[in-house]
Amino acid sequence: MKLTRQLRCAVLLTSIFLYTGIGLAAQRVLIPEPPALAAKAYFLTDFDSSKVLAEHNADERLAPASLTKIMTAYVAFQELMDGNISLEDRVTISEKAWKTLGSRMFIEVNKQVEVEKLLKGVIISSGNDASVALAEHIAGNESTFADLMNQTAERLGMFGTHFVNSMGLPSPDHYSTARDLATLTRALIRDFPEYYEWHAIREFSFNNITQQNRNKLLWRDSSVDGVKTGHTEGAGYCLVASAKKGDMRLISVVMGTKSTAARASQNQALLNYGFRFFVTQLLYTANEALARARIWKGQEKMLQLGLAEDLYVTVPRRYLNDLQAKTEVSGKIMAPVSQGDTLGTLAILLGEQVYRTEPLTALKEIPLGSFFRQMYDKALLFLE
């Protein structure tokens, strides 16, 4: 796209400002306020850039109800990937799983059910019984499975979250935040795309009983492909939703609304706001050469710098072509240099505002040069 080509030209000239578009030095970036929702907490973020587009009480610890099952599924998917379980495993249903209160898949005690069916029972039917059966199969008991959930939460950076069960039944020590649930959902979509597709399935039949997915946005909006509903008396009505239009994916979290209709409509309002007023752009790919810098006393004279990961930015739609790029290289670079060493900074600016910064890293290793090369460069440095 035009913007990407402009920014690429900008960063190839290092250590100076180069501007694309008109520039916004004398302007304020204008964007409507996000909708105010009747919910305990909400959060809207872009999947690729992690840009937060709307939030309210995003770090308040709240009862997540069946939103817990997003983590139950994540842990199970990780066990599948690691080869510790398989979709074909037949799980013997315990009396505890069979007796579990709340929403159910309607599994029967002492019967055997495949892991794949239990996972779909968790994701589509929101089966508490299926969640317990999976937890017992993976970890032996639900308490140990909760330990796995908490270890995974810590690894993902969900520092406002703690689980004591696999399905979300109320407990004072069972809580999460809107921000953490968005973090978890992003990881789920990123790490297990082949299984994430199950979250878009509208109904599931088991034991001659067909249940519809409680996420009503799957029927109302073709861009929505997940994720999970939740409800208890204390938690209220909750929904984590994700939708994709073109190359842009958003994740919205709404917790503590008063009805099934409210949780759907208020997630829809967040998604509509994000897609209407913002756009996400891939600016640079990982390991793409964005700048060249002089390296002293090395086997080579020039070093290419780039980014360790793809760089996406989410900006107000009307200002996409007004982005600016600035690069700075960290003084004089001396060999040896290891691949991945941070040696500069790339800043993306919107007017005078620094919108995003990323480290520029060495794209290859440059060892020390010969004795002659080192002495020659030493002399040049002395003369500067």
C-alpha positions as CSV (number, residue, x, y, z in Angstrom):
1,M,0.0,0.0,0.0
2,K,1.0,3.6,-0.5
3,L,1.6,4.2,3.2
4,T,3.9,1.3,3.6
5,R,6.0,2.4,0.7
6,Q,6.3,5.9,2.0
7,L,7.3,4.7,5.5
8,R,9.8,2.3,4.0
9,C,11.5,5.2,2.1
10,A,11.5,7.2,5.3
11,V,13.2,4.7,7.5
12,L,15.9,3.9,5.0
13,L,17.4,7.3,5.8
14,T,18.4,7.1,9.4
15,S,18.7,9.5,12.3
16,I,16.5,12.2,10.8
17,F,12.8,13.1,10.7
18,L,11.0,12.3,7.4
19,Y,7.3,13.0,7.0
20,T,4.6,11.3,5.0
21,G,1.2,12.8,4.2
22,I,0.2,16.3,5.2
23,G,1.4,16.4,8.8
24,L,-0.6,17.3,11.9
25,A,1.8,19.6,13.8
26,A,-0.9,22.2,14.2
27,Q,-3.8,19.8,14.5
28,R,-5.4,17.7,17.2
29,V,-6.3,14.2,16.3
30,L,-10.1,14.1,16.5
31,I,-12.0,10.9,17.1
32,P,-15.4,10.4,18.7
33,E,-15.6,9.1,22.2
34,P,-16.4,5.3,22.5
35,P,-19.9,4.4,23.5
36,A,-20.7,4.5,27.2
37,L,-22.0,1.1,28.2
38,A,-24.2,-0.1,31.1
39,A,-21.7,-2.7,32.2
40,K,-19.3,-3.2,35.2
41,A,-16.3,-3.3,32.8
42,Y,-15.5,-3.4,29.1
43,F,-12.5,-3.4,26.9
44,L,-11.9,-3.1,23.1
45,T,-8.6,-3.9,21.4
46,D,-7.1,-4.6,18.1
47,F,-5.8,-8.2,17.7
48,D,-2.7,-7.4,15.7
49,S,-1.5,-4.1,17.2
50,S,-2.8,-4.6,20.7
51,K,-4.0,-1.0,20.5
52,V,-6.6,-0.3,23.2
53,L,-9.6,1.5,21.6
54,A,-12.0,1.7,24.5
55,E,-11.9,0.6,28.2
56,H,-13.8,1.1,31.4
57,N,-12.8,-0.6,34.7
58,A,-10.6,-2.8,32.6
59,D,-8.4,-3.9,35.5
60,E,-11.2,-4.4,38.1
61,R,-11.3,-8.0,39.4
62,L,-14.7,-9.4,38.6
63,A,-16.3,-12.8,38.5
64,P,-15.8,-14.2,35.0
65,A,-18.5,-16.9,35.1
66,S,-18.2,-19.1,32.0
67,L,-15.7,-16.8,30.4
68,T,-13.4,-19.0,32.5
69,K,-13.9,-21.7,29.8
70,I,-11.8,-19.7,27.4
71,M,-8.8,-20.7,29.6
72,T,-10.1,-24.2,30.0
73,A,-10.1,-24.6,26.2
74,Y,-6.7,-22.9,26.0
75,V,-5.0,-25.3,28.4
76,A,-6.6,-28.2,26.6
77,F,-5.4,-27.0,23.2
78,Q,-1.9,-26.6,24.7
79,E,-2.1,-30.2,25.9
80,L,-3.1,-31.3,22.4
81,M,-0.3,-29.4,20.8
82,D,2.2,-30.9,23.3
83,G,1.0,-34.4,22.5
84,N,-0.1,-35.1,26.1
85,I,-3.7,-35.8,25.0
86,S,-5.4,-36.4,21.6
87,L,-8.8,-35.5,20.2
88,E,-9.6,-39.3,20.0
89,D,-8.9,-40.0,23.7
90,R,-12.0,-41.5,25.4
91,V,-12.7,-39.9,28.7
92,T,-14.6,-41.9,31.4
93,I,-17.1,-39.5,33.0
94,S,-16.8,-39.2,36.7
95,E,-19.7,-38.8,39.1
96,K,-18.4,-35.3,40.0
97,A,-18.5,-34.2,36.4
98,W,-21.9,-35.7,35.9
99,K,-23.3,-33.9,38.9
100,T,-21.8,-30.5,38.2
101,L,-24.3,-27.7,38.5
102,G,-25.2,-25.1,35.9
103,S,-25.1,-25.3,32.1
104,R,-24.6,-28.8,30.8
105,M,-23.5,-30.9,27.8
106,F,-25.5,-33.8,29.3
107,I,-22.8,-36.3,29.6
108,E,-23.6,-39.5,31.6
109,V,-21.6,-41.0,34.5
110,N,-19.3,-43.9,33.6
111,K,-19.8,-43.4,29.9
112,Q,-16.8,-42.6,27.7
113,V,-16.7,-39.4,25.6
114,E,-14.0,-38.3,23.1
115,V,-11.9,-35.3,24.0
116,E,-13.1,-33.5,20.8
117,K,-16.7,-33.8,21.8
118,L,-16.0,-32.6,25.3
119,L,-14.1,-29.6,23.9
120,K,-17.1,-28.7,21.6
121,G,-19.4,-29.2,24.6
122,V,-17.3,-26.6,26.5
123,I,-17.0,-24.1,23.7
124,I,-20.5,-24.4,22.0
125,S,-22.8,-25.7,24.8
126,S,-20.9,-24.1,27.7
127,G,-21.0,-27.4,29.5
128,N,-19.8,-27.2,33.1
129,D,-19.9,-31.0,33.2
130,A,-17.7,-31.2,30.1
131,S,-15.3,-28.7,31.7
132,V,-14.8,-30.9,34.8
133,A,-14.4,-34.0,32.7
134,L,-11.7,-32.4,30.6
135,A,-10.0,-31.0,33.7
136,E,-9.9,-34.5,35.3
137,H,-8.6,-36.1,32.1
138,I,-5.8,-33.6,31.7
139,A,-4.7,-33.1,35.3
140,G,-6.3,-35.9,37.4
141,N,-8.5,-33.6,39.3
142,E,-9.9,-30.1,39.0
143,S,-7.7,-28.5,41.6
144,T,-4.5,-29.5,39.8
145,F,-6.1,-28.3,36.5
146,A,-6.7,-24.9,38.2
147,D,-3.0,-24.8,38.9
148,L,-2.3,-25.3,35.2
149,M,-4.8,-22.5,34.4
150,N,-3.1,-20.1,36.8
151,Q,0.4,-21.0,35.6
152,T,-0.8,-20.3,32.0
153,A,-2.4,-17.0,33.1
154,E,0.9,-15.9,34.6
155,R,2.8,-16.9,31.5
156,L,0.4,-14.8,29.3
157,G,0.7,-11.8,31.6
158,M,-2.8,-12.1,33.1
159,F,-1.8,-10.6,36.5
160,G,-5.3,-9.7,37.6
161,T,-6.6,-13.3,37.3
162,H,-6.9,-16.3,39.5
163,F,-8.9,-19.5,38.9
164,V,-10.1,-22.2,41.3
165,N,-12.2,-24.2,39.0
166,S,-12.6,-25.0,35.3
167,M,-16.1,-23.7,34.6
168,G,-16.6,-20.4,36.4
169,L,-18.8,-21.3,39.3
170,P,-18.6,-18.5,41.9
171,S,-15.8,-18.4,44.5
172,P,-14.2,-15.4,46.2
173,D,-10.8,-16.5,44.8
174,H,-12.0,-17.0,41.3
175,Y,-11.7,-13.7,39.3
176,S,-10.4,-12.0,36.2
177,T,-10.4,-8.6,34.5
178,A,-11.7,-7.4,31.1
179,R,-8.1,-6.6,30.0
180,D,-6.8,-10.1,31.0
181,L,-9.7,-11.8,29.2
182,A,-8.8,-9.9,26.0
183,T,-5.1,-10.9,26.5
184,L,-6.2,-14.6,26.8
185,T,-8.5,-14.4,23.8
186,R,-5.7,-12.9,21.7
187,A,-3.4,-15.8,22.7
188,L,-6.1,-18.3,21.9
189,I,-6.7,-17.0,18.4
190,R,-3.0,-16.6,17.8
191,D,-1.8,-19.9,19.1
192,F,-4.6,-22.2,18.1
193,P,-6.3,-20.9,14.9
194,E,-7.3,-24.4,13.8
195,Y,-9.3,-24.9,17.1
196,Y,-10.4,-21.3,17.4
197,E,-12.7,-22.0,14.4
198,W,-15.0,-24.1,16.7
199,H,-16.0,-20.9,18.5
200,A,-18.0,-19.9,15.4
201,I,-20.2,-23.1,15.4
202,R,-23.8,-22.1,16.2
203,E,-25.1,-25.4,17.6
204,F,-23.9,-28.7,18.9
205,S,-25.7,-32.0,19.4
206,F,-24.8,-34.6,21.9
207,N,-26.9,-37.4,23.5
208,N,-29.8,-36.5,21.2
209,I,-29.9,-33.0,22.6
210,T,-29.1,-30.0,20.4
211,Q,-28.1,-26.8,22.0
212,Q,-27.4,-23.4,20.4
213,N,-24.3,-21.3,21.0
214,R,-25.3,-18.6,23.5
215,N,-23.3,-16.0,21.6
216,K,-26.2,-14.3,19.7
217,L,-23.8,-12.2,17.7
218,L,-23.0,-15.3,15.6
219,W,-26.4,-14.9,14.1
220,R,-26.5,-11.1,13.8
221,D,-23.1,-10.2,12.4
222,S,-21.2,-12.4,9.9
223,S,-17.9,-10.8,10.9
224,V,-18.2,-12.3,14.4
225,D,-16.6,-15.7,14.9
226,G,-16.4,-16.1,18.7
227,V,-15.8,-16.3,21.5
228,K,-17.7,-17.1,24.8
229,T,-20.6,-16.0,27.0
230,G,-20.9,-16.2,30.7
231,H,-23.6,-15.7,33.4
232,T,-24.0,-16.1,37.1
233,E,-26.1,-14.0,39.5
234,G,-23.0,-12.3,40.8
235,A,-21.2,-11.8,37.5
236,G,-24.2,-10.7,35.5
237,Y,-24.3,-11.3,31.8
238,C,-20.8,-11.3,30.1
239,L,-19.5,-11.8,26.6
240,V,-16.1,-11.9,25.0
241,A,-16.5,-11.4,21.2
242,S,-14.2,-11.2,18.3
243,A,-14.9,-10.1,14.8
244,K,-12.8,-9.8,11.6
245,K,-13.5,-7.4,8.7
246,G,-10.9,-7.6,5.9
247,D,-7.5,-7.8,7.5
248,M,-8.6,-6.1,10.8
249,R,-9.7,-8.2,13.8
250,L,-11.1,-6.7,17.0
251,I,-11.6,-8.3,20.4
252,S,-14.3,-6.9,22.7
253,V,-15.0,-7.8,26.3
254,V,-18.2,-6.8,28.2
255,M,-18.7,-7.9,31.8
256,G,-21.6,-7.4,34.2
257,T,-24.6,-6.4,32.0
258,K,-28.2,-7.1,33.0
259,S,-29.4,-9.4,30.2
260,T,-28.5,-11.6,27.3
261,A,-29.7,-8.9,24.9
262,A,-27.6,-6.3,26.6
263,R,-24.3,-8.2,26.5
264,A,-24.8,-8.8,22.8
265,S,-25.9,-5.3,21.9
266,Q,-23.1,-3.7,23.9
267,N,-20.4,-5.9,22.4
268,Q,-21.9,-5.0,19.0
269,A,-21.6,-1.3,19.8
270,L,-17.9,-1.6,20.7
271,L,-17.2,-3.6,17.6
272,N,-19.1,-1.1,15.4
273,Y,-17.1,1.8,17.0
274,G,-13.8,0.1,16.4
275,F,-14.4,-0.8,12.7
276,R,-16.0,2.5,11.9
277,F,-13.4,4.9,13.2
278,F,-10.1,2.9,13.2
279,V,-8.0,1.0,10.7
280,T,-5.1,-1.4,11.3
281,Q,-2.1,-1.4,8.9
282,L,0.9,-3.7,8.7
283,L,3.8,-1.3,8.3
284,Y,6.8,-3.6,8.3
285,T,7.5,-7.2,8.5
286,A,9.9,-8.9,10.9
287,N,13.6,-9.1,9.8
288,E,13.0,-6.5,7.0
289,A,16.0,-4.2,6.5
290,L,14.8,-0.8,7.5
291,A,18.0,1.0,8.2
292,R,21.8,0.8,7.6
293,A,24.4,1.9,10.1
294,R,28.1,2.1,10.1
295,I,29.8,-0.5,12.3
296,W,33.3,0.0,13.5
297,K,36.1,-2.6,13.8
298,G,34.0,-5.4,12.3
299,Q,34.3,-7.8,9.4
300,E,31.8,-5.7,7.6
301,K,31.4,-1.9,7.4
302,M,27.7,-1.6,7.3
303,L,25.0,-3.3,9.4
304,Q,21.3,-3.7,8.6
305,L,18.7,-3.0,11.2
306,G,15.1,-4.1,11.4
307,L,12.3,-5.3,13.7
308,A,12.1,-8.6,15.5
309,E,8.4,-8.9,14.9
310,D,5.8,-7.6,12.4
311,L,4.8,-4.1,13.2
312,Y,1.0,-3.3,13.0
313,V,-0.4,0.1,14.0
314,T,-4.1,1.0,14.6
315,V,-4.9,4.6,14.0
316,P,-8.0,6.8,13.5
317,R,-9.2,6.0,10.0
318,R,-9.1,9.5,8.7
319,Y,-5.4,10.0,9.7
320,L,-3.9,6.8,8.2
321,N,-2.0,8.7,5.5
322,D,-0.7,11.3,8.1
323,L,1.7,8.9,9.9
324,Q,5.3,9.9,10.2
325,A,8.4,7.8,10.8
326,K,11.6,8.5,12.8
327,T,14.6,6.3,13.3
328,E,17.5,6.8,15.7
329,V,20.7,4.7,15.7
330,S,22.5,4.3,19.0
331,G,25.7,6.3,18.6
332,K,28.8,4.6,17.2
333,I,28.3,0.9,16.9
334,M,31.4,-1.3,17.7
335,A,31.9,-4.9,16.7
336,P,31.3,-7.5,17.7
337,V,27.5,-7.4,17.3
338,S,25.1,-10.3,17.8
339,Q,22.0,-10.8,15.8
340,G,19.1,-9.3,17.8
341,D,21.1,-6.7,19.6
342,T,19.1,-3.5,20.1
343,L,20.9,-0.7,18.4
344,G,18.3,1.9,17.7
345,T,14.6,2.9,17.8
346,L,11.9,3.2,15.2
347,A,9.1,5.7,16.2
348,I,5.8,6.0,14.4
349,L,4.3,9.4,15.0
350,L,0.9,10.9,14.3
351,G,1.5,14.6,14.2
352,E,3.6,15.5,17.2
353,Q,2.4,12.5,19.2
354,V,4.6,9.4,19.4
355,Y,2.1,6.7,18.6
356,R,4.3,3.6,18.7
357,T,8.0,2.9,19.3
358,E,9.9,-0.3,18.6
359,P,13.5,-1.3,19.0
360,L,15.7,-1.6,15.9
361,T,17.8,-4.7,16.2
362,A,20.8,-6.1,14.3
363,L,19.6,-8.5,11.5
364,K,22.8,-10.5,11.5
365,E,25.9,-11.2,13.5
366,I,29.0,-9.1,12.8
367,P,32.2,-10.4,14.5
368,L,35.4,-8.5,15.0
369,G,37.3,-7.8,11.9
370,S,41.0,-8.5,11.3
371,F,43.7,-6.8,13.3
372,F,44.3,-4.4,10.4
373,R,40.6,-3.5,10.1
374,Q,40.4,-2.8,13.9
375,M,43.6,-0.6,13.7
376,Y,42.3,1.2,10.6
377,D,38.9,2.0,12.2
378,K,40.6,3.0,15.4
379,A,42.6,5.6,13.5
380,L,39.5,6.9,11.7
381,L,37.7,7.3,15.0
382,F,40.7,9.2,16.5
383,L,40.6,11.6,13.6
384,E,36.9,12.4,13.9
